Each structure stands twice: as C-alpha cells, then as structure tokens.
Amino acid sequence: MKLRNAALIVLMAAALIVPSVQARAQEDHASIMLETIGTLSAQGVYLTYGAIGSVADGYAKKIYTKELTTQLLTEYATLSGSAAKQLEKLAASGALSAEDVGYVNKLVSTYNHLIAEANGYKNYVSTGKQEHVKVYSDEREKAWAAISDLLGLKK
C-alpha cells in the first residue's frame, strides 16, 4: 500500500511539473523568436539606411545611372513598405507586450522615414529639383535619429 501511495504521489508531482516545464520551454521559444525579430528588424533599418545613402552617393558621383538609381530606390522603398506592414500586423496581433509593441511601432516609424528618404531622392533624380534633395536630407536625419535611438547609438 505504501508503494502504491508513493507511486501515486510521484505521478501527481510529475503531472504538476511537466506542464510547468513545457510552459517555460514555450516561453523560452517565444522569447527567442521575439529577440530574433527585433535583431533582424534593427539590422534591416540600419542596412537600408546605408544602402539608400550609397545609392544617392553613387548617383551624385555619376557611378549609377538615372535608371539604376530609380530602380534601386524603388526596391528599397517597396521592401521597407512590406516590412513596415508586416510589423504593423505583428503589433496589432496581441502577441506582444506593451513594451514590445512600442519597439515595433518605432521600427515602423523608422521604415516610414526610410521610405520617404528613398522617395525624396528618387523624385530628385526624376525632376532635378533641389526641393526633393531637402526632403531626402530631412528624412535621412530623422531616420538616423530613430535608428540611433533603436540601437542605442550615439546620435
């Protein structure tokens, strides 16, 4: 009888412990996924910022043609728009903490500055009007300020 009671106690304890361990494992997986999304998103805005600037420099130095410059800037703006839309879905999904939603919203805002930056320079390439260079420069400054904030860099 004592052996049976001991076995029953062990089974009950296991029934209580296993779900707890499984829940912690799921939390660990979710945490890793969220950290990965954050890391890749931060990398995305940083690299996009650099790429847009490189294309603008390439065009200014007559290394890139008008067509290639327009194509590349359109691609960066389109990819940034897709990333921003997906991040908006994530923020609205209810799967994130309030703190994570705040971070994602900052990423979306940063992508929007990058899109405006790319479009500003693309409009300059298309028209030759300096007013578009101002839009490009202003949005570039805003994008860098946002990226610096997201990554904890010196402004």
Residue, then its C-alpha position, 0 to 999 in steps of 0.5 A: m500500500k505504501l508503494r502504491n501511495a508513493a507511486l501515486i504521489v510521484l505521478m501527481a508531482a510529475a503531472l504538476i511539473v511537466p506542464s510547468v516545464q513545457a510552459r517555460a520551454q514555450e516561453d523560452h521559444a517565444s522569447i527567442m523568436l521575439e529577440t530574433i525579430g527585433t535583431l533582424s528588424a534593427q539590422g534591416v533599418y540600419l542596412t537600408y539606411g546605408a544602402i539608400g545613402s550609397v545609392a544617392d552617393g553613387y548617383a551624385k558621383k555619376i557611378y549609377t545611372k538615372e535608371l539604376t538609381t530609380q530602380l534601386l530606390t524603388e526596391y528599397a522603398t517597396l521592401s521597407g513598405s512590406a516590412a513596415k506592414q508586416l510589423e504593423k500586423l505583428a503589433a496589432s496581433g496581441a502577441l506582444s507586450a506593451e513594451d514590445v509593441g512600442y519597439v515595433n511601432k518605432l521600427v515602423s516609424t523608422y521604415n516610414h522615414l526610410i521610405a520617404e528618404a528613398n522617395g525624396y531622392k528618387n523624385y530628385v533624380s526624376t525632376g532635378k529639383q533641389e526641393h526633393v534633395k531637402v526632403y531626402s536630407d530631412e528624412r535621412e536625419k530623422a531616420w538616423a535619429a530613430i535608428s540611433d535611438l533603436l540601437g542605442l547609438k550615439k546620435 
